[in-house]
Amino acid sequence: MRIISGKFKGKRISAPSGERVRPTQDRVKETSFNILYSKNAVAGARVLDLFAGTGNLGIEALSNGAEACVFVDIDKESLKFIKQNLANVGIDPRESYTVSVYHNDYKSAIKKCDGRFDLIFVDPPYNFKNFDELVDLIAEYGILSAGGVVMIEHDSKVIINADKNLFNVDIRKLGNTTLTFLERI
């Protein structure tokens, strides 16, 4: 796995072996970022990478001009990989005001967020079932800025219900993977 574009292009991203972490594949990542670029959602963005895993999506956003990124994962091993991958591209979260890494579950993270984000990545394990609750929490706690985008990567069998009074919904199917983009109105 690698960073596909921007200032960190070509840098390798490490991931744990096995199926505990399911990093976004390059083809899906390239498609998702092309869509995000068309929505002007990356450059200058304040990013929240929930279920960050390896940090793949947040680092790609930073590589392409995102202003800041908060990485959140509940798995301590994933946090080690996020920090290692940040170091691989030359970012030390201890010395950066623009990057933070937190050990937390998604509910607590959303409730504790300080400020609003322009771009939120949601890429949970494929057995995750609480998408509607997660989207409701994002809306309830107001952590997505006006015009901000939530990008959710999920199994194509899953249907995400979002309040159409709050979000414009854009769904893109890529085989067994679907990308659902929720743009705050």
N, C-alpha and C positions, 0 to 999 in steps of 0.2 A: 504494500500500500504506500501511496505517496501523495504529496501535495500536488495538485494538478495545474495550478496557475498562480500568478501573482509573484510577490517578492520571495516566497519560499518554494517556488516551483521546483519539483524534482526531489525535495527533501523527503526522506523516508519516515514513515509512521509505523511504530511498532505496536503489535497487538498480542495479547495473550493467546496461547494455543488453546484449541478446543472451541466449544460453542458457548462459553459463558458470556463472551462479548461478541457482538455481531456488528463489526464496523461497516459503514456504508461503502459499498464497492465503487470503484472509480467511475464506472459508466453511469451509475445512479447519481453519484455526486456531481459529475459533470452536467448531467441533465438538470439536476436541482439548482445548481448555481447559475446555469444559463437562464432558467426561469426567474430566479431571484434577481439577476442583473436586469432582466427586462422589467422588473417591478422597482428598480432602483433601491433595492433593499439591503445592499451590502456596504457600499462605500460610506464611511463615516458613521456606521451603525454601532449602537451599543447592543451587544449580543448576549443572550442567555443560552447556554448549551446544556439542556437538561438531559439526563441519562447519557452523559458525555462519553462514557466508555473509554475510548482512546484519545478523545479530544479532536478527532479527525475533522468534524464539521466546523467547530469553533476556530481551529487553527487555519483551516481553508479560508474562513471569513476574514481572519486577521491578515492572512497573506494577500487578500484582495481589498484591503483598505478599511476594514472595520476598525472603529476607534478603540473599542474595548470588548473584552469577553469574560463572562463569568461561567466557569465550568462547574457542573454539579453532578455527582454520582454517589450512590449509596454504597458501592463496592470499594473497599479500601485498596484492593489490587488494581482496580481501574484508575484510582487516583495516582498511583505510582506510574502507570503508563502515561497518563495525561502529563504529569510533570516531566517524565523522561522525553516525551514527544515535544513538549514546549522547549526543553533544553536542546533537543536535536535541531530545532529551527532558530535557536539563539535567544529564547525568551526565558527569563528566570522570574517566576511569579513573586518571589520574595523581594525582587528589586524593581518590579514593575507596578505602576499605579493603574495600569490598564488591563491587567490580567489577574484573576482570582480563581482559586480552586477550592471547592468546598465539598466536604463529606456530609451528604444529607439526602433524604428522600425527597421526591418531587413535591409532595404536599407541604412539607416544612419549608422547603426552598422557596416556593411560590409565596407562602405566607410571610416569609422573612425578607423578601426582596426589598432592596432599598432603591427606590426610583423606578423608572420605566425603561423598557427595552424596545428597540426598533426591530429586532429580529430575534425570534425564539426558535431554537431547534428542539424538536421532540423526536427522539429516535430510540424508543424503549425496546426491550427484548420482545421478540415476536409473540410471546405468550401474554403480554400485557393486555389487560381488558378494560382499563378505566379511562379510556380516551375522553369520553363525554364529561366525566368528572374533572379531568385535567383541564379541558377547555373551559368548563364552567369556573374553575378556580382562577384561571388566567383572567377571565372577564371580571369575576367578583373582586379580585384584589387589584385590578386596574394596572397590571404590570406591563401591558403592551401599549406603546404610544399610538396616538392617532396616525393612521396610515401604516402602522407597523405590521409585520408579517410573522405568523407562526407557520413553520414548515414541519409537518408531521410525516414521518416515514413509517409505513405500516404494511401489514399483510393485505393483499388485495381483497380478501374475504371480509375485512373489517370495514364497516361504514361509520363514519364520524358525523355526529349530529352537532351542528353549531348554530347558534342563534343568528339567523339571517338578517336581523335588525342590527347586529353588532359587527358581523363579518361578511365580506365578499368571499365566497368559497370557490376555489379553483382546484380541480382534482385531475391528476395525471397518472394513468396506469402504465406501469413498466413491467409487464409480465406478472409475476407473483408479488411484486412490490408496487405500492401506490404511494404517491406523494400528494398530500392534501395541504394546500396553502390557504390559510385563513388571514385575510387582510382586514385589519380593523377599519371600520368606516368612520 
